[in-house]
């Protein structure tokens, strides 16, 4: 029986975080769950692609857009299930047992979110994210486990730079369930920008997206507010 999971990771200059993300996947490989690793890169100028190849990953390249990168990566995948992770997210020990137990259900799933920070703000933001996820709206930074057939019926990730995970989850015809497993993601951007400021900005962006704002315009506003290059 062939391993069911294709792991798809979008990257852009992710050399500092990618090794930890990939190291956590070894238990899934040893358990016979992981078939392939696909790193879909948006033009990294650092060692991201070399790291991915050293871990045995297939590297897919193209323009930098989270939705477009994920769409290309998933198109290259051959597994019956897609495990979509961000490069700065680490699945904590024991995740493979929970995923293996979940697969017969055929339902899409997300992991419980935790930040790599121990303060109260980190716990509160993670609690909000998990509350939102239990009500059917997980984000990509907590990992998404998707049956390939369901992903295809939803027509995949849209090629947009922001809210691509929200768009996909809303297009699924089956509710996303929460796994009893943890995805620990980086708190670096929250530390730099402030927990309250970044959390409030994310909520505002989500509200504007639901109201029909263009995701490309939202992405430009997001980058300007975060002090990133457009």
N, C-alpha and C positions, 0 to 999 in steps of 0.2 A: 504494500500500500504506500503510495507516494505521500510525502509530507504535505499538509493542507495549506500552510500559511506562506503567503508572499508578504514580506515586510517591506513597506515603502516609506522612505524618509526624504522629505524635501530639505535641501541644504543651500546655504549661501554663506561662505566664509565661516564654517562651523567647526574648524579644526580643534578648538579648545574643548568642545563638549562632545563631539561625535564618538570618541573612543569609549567613554562611559556608557553612552546609549547603546553602542554595539556590544560592549562587554556583557550587559545585562541580558542580551538575547541568547547567549550561549546555552543557558538552561533549556530554552525552547528547541535549540538545535539538538542537544543531547537527548531530549525527550521525543525526538522524531516529529516535531511540529513544524519547524521552519524549513521550508523548501528552498527559498531564495531570498536574497537581500538586494533591493533595488534602491539606490541613492539617486535621487533626481535633482540635479544641481542647476542653479541659476546663474552660473558664471563666477564661481569662487576664484579668488586670486591667491588663496593660501593653500594649505596641504589637504584640504577636505577630500578631494577626489582621490588623492594618493592613499589616504587613510582608509577610505571606503574600499578601494581595490585591494589593499593589504589584508583586509578582513574578508576578502572573497566576494565583495559586492559587485553587482553590475551598475555602472554609472551611466545615467541618461542625462544629457545636457540640453539646455534650451534657454530662452529668455527668463529673467527673474520675475516670476509672478507665482505666488503660492498655489493658486488654483490651477494655473497652467502646468506648473511643475508636477503637482499631484496627478493631474490628468494624464500627463505623459508617463509618469512612473507606473500608475495603475494599468495603463494600456500595455505596458511591457511585461506585466505580471502574468504568471501562468497558474497560480494557486487557486484553489476553490474558495479560499478566504483571503481577505486583505487585512493586514495589520498595519495601520497608518500611524506613524509616530513622528513627533518633532525631534530634531537633533539634540535639543537640550532637555529631553525627557528620558528618565530612566525607569524602567519597570522593576519594581522591587521583588526580591526573592519570593518564589512560590507562585509567580504569575502564570507559569506554564501549566501547572496543575489546574488552576481555575479556568484557564482558557480551554484546556482539553475537556474538562467536564461540561463546559458551556456549548461546545460545537454541535452536539446532537440537537440542540434546540433550534438551530437555524436562524436565530435572532441576531440582529446587530447589537453591539454592546460597546460600552465605554468603561474606562477604569476610574476608580476614585482618585481625585486629584489631591496631591500634597505638594507643598513648596519645600525647597531645600533651605528653609529658614524656620527658626523655632519661636519667633516672637508672636504676640497675640494678633497682630495685623495679618500675618501670613495665615494663621489658623482661621481667622474670620473670612478672609477672601476665599480660601479653599472651601470653607463650609458653604458660602454662597454659591460657589461654582458647582459643588456637589448637589445642593438643593435644586439649582437650575437644571442640572443633568437628570436628576430623578424625575423631573417634569418634562423630559423629552428634548432638552436642548444642550447637549454636551458640546464642548469646543475641542478643537484638534489637539490642544496642548496636553490633554489627558489621555490621548490615544483612542483610536477608533478601530473596532474589530467588525469587519463587514463581509457578509457572504458575497461572493463575486456576482452571483446571479441577481441578487438584490441591488447591488451597486450598478450593474448594467441596466436594470429596469429603471433606475432613477436617473440614467443618462450621465452618471459620473459627476466628477467635480467640474464646476463651471470654470472657465479660464478667466478668473478675476483675482485681483491682488489682495482682497480682504473679504472676510465673511464667507469664504468658500466652504468652510466646514458647516456653517449655519445653513447655507443654501442646499448643500447635499443632504443634511439631516432632515430638513423640511420636505425634501423631495422623496424621501423613503416612504414606502407604503406599510412599514412595520415599525412599531415603537422601539426605540433604543433602550436596552436594559443596562443596569449597572452591575459590573462584575465585582465580586468580593476580592479585589486585587488593587494594588496602588500604583499609580504613575506619579513619580516625583519629578517635578519640573523646576526649572531655574527661576529664582526670584530676582535675578539681576536687574531686569528692567523696572520692576517695582521698587527695588532699592534706589536706583538712580533717579526715578521720576517721583517717587513717593507713593505709598500704598493707596492713600485716599484719592490723590490726584489721578493716578493711572486707572484705578478702579472706576472712578466717576466718569472718566473719559471713555472707557470701554463701554459702560452702560449707555452713554450718550450716542456713541457710534452705532450700537445695536439698535437703539430706538430710531435713529435716523435711517438705518438700513431697512427696518421694518416699515418705515413710512415711505419707502420708495426711493431713497437717495442712491445715486450712482456709486457703486463700490469703488470705482477708480478715483472719483472725487474724494470719497471718504479716505481712501488710502493716502492720497496726497496730504489731506488735512492731518491724518494720523502721523505721518512722517514729519511734517512741519512742527506739530506740537511736541513730538518726541525729540526734536532737535536732530533728526536724521536727514540725510541728503535725499532730495526728491528724485 
